[in-house]
Amino acid sequence: MDRRAAWILGLVFGGLFLCLFAFMALAWIAVQSGRGGNVMARAGGERVGVVEVTGVITDSKTTLKELREFEEDPRIRAVVVRIDSPGGSVGPSQEILEAMQRLQKKKHVLASMGSIAASGGFYVAMGGEKVYANPGTLTGSIGVISQFPNVSGLLKWAGVEMRTITAGKLKDAGNPFREMSAEERSYFQAMLEDVHAQFIGAVVESRKLPEEEVRKVADGRVFTGRKAKELKLVDELGGLLDAVREAGKLAGMRGEPRIEYPTKDRPLFRAMFGDDAQALVHALSTRLGEVLSAPGPRLLMPSPAPGEP
């Protein structure tokens, strides 16, 4: 190999090495900045922790982790769970509610509603010893829904026939390739009524209201925050800072409470390319997994989608 070729080859490999080094350095800085965003906030002193529950509730792991973090932190005297969610899946909503109730045994836990805290979002709010809502917050929607598409007409039009083999007559209940039978409809209705009763029970326990009074408004309708206060579904009208101040007061803190948010362990992809890119990839992969896994019926507690004021 002549000197010129060796020089070019060395230049190429040197450039690649420098690029790799620069990428690793940027990745390290991005990850550290994601983890250390709360370093200054953690420099001593008592404070009120704020845990955010936003968007459609499909999973509870992050929220449970954040609640546990504040439970174990002796500097956190009280916690406010800030809810801005139209609802979501039943199980995760119940898990967050139960975690808030457990935390109440050690620290004061309040709920603060943002623009919307309906259905599953309202369910979560029942984990607060006091609930704050803005006058224009959309909340309530105490109900459960499960939807089943029927594409049998489309298959018939296309000349396609679907053959299903099961062991257990209700194993394919909700099959979208045929009409739902009366037995299946009764089966699903009983399931939804059970979850609805659990929802009502959580409201009765949290709000200390008679069950018959709760059932009168547990028909899935949405209320403004002001109407919800009239119905005793929330305690006070106010924003996040009002809830934080009340939490600090209950915890015996003097002056304006200092706020702390949980530490965010940001994955490398999110740290490098941003939250929106990470959310897009996660949403696409999750949706693809749902389609490929052909899931069974899913019980949801979403709110209706009224127009923006």
C-alpha positions, 0 to 999 in steps of 0.5 A: 500500500503506497503512502497516499492510500495509507494516508487516505485510509487513516483519514477515513478511520480517524474521521469515523472515530471522531464521529463515534466519539462525538455521538457518544459524548452527545448521548451522554450529555443528553441522558445526563440532562434528562436525569439531572433536570431536577438536580437544583430542585433537590437541593434540600428543603421540604416541598410538595411533590407533583405527579402528572397523569396526562393523556389517555390512561393505558399504563400505570407503571410510570405514575406508580414509580413516581408516587413511590419515589415521593413516598420514599423521599423524606423531603416530600411532605405532601403530593398533588396528582395533577390530572389532565386525562379523558380517561382510558383503561380500567385496570391502570386507573384503578392501580393509580387510585389504589397507589394514591390511597396507600400513600395517604397513609403516610402523606397528604395526597390531593388531586388537581384537575386540569382541562379534563379529568373525566371517566378514568381521569375522574376515577384517579382523582378519587384517590385524593383526600381533597379534589380541586377542579377549575370552573371550566374543567370537564369531569365526571363521565362515570361510566364504562364502554366497550365497542365491537366492530362488525365487518361481516357485511364487508366480508360478504360483499368481498366474497370472503368467509371466516371460519373460527374454531374454539373450545368454549362457546364464549371464547370468540365472543365479540368476534367482528366477523359475525353478528353478536348473539344475545347471549354474548351481549348479555355476557358483556353487559354484565361485565360492564355493569360489574366495572360500573359498580366498582366505579360507583363504589370508588366514588361513594367511598372517596366522596362520602356520598350515599350510593343512590345519590352517586347513581343519579349522576353515574350515567356517563354524563360530563360536568363542568368543574363548577357543576361537579362542585355543586354535586359534591364530586369535587371539593374546591374550585382552583388550579394547581397552585391552589392545590399545592398550597392546600397540600402544604398547609395540611402538611404543616409547611410554612410560607409558599410551598416549593414544588418538585416534580419526579426525576425523569429517566429519559431513554437514549432515543428520547434524550437525543431526538426529543419527546415527540419522536419517542412518543410517535415511535412508541404509539406506532409500535404499541398500535402494531402490537395490538393489531398483531396480537389480536386482543380480546375485548377491552373495557375502557373508561373514556369520556365523550369528546365535546368540542372545545369551548 
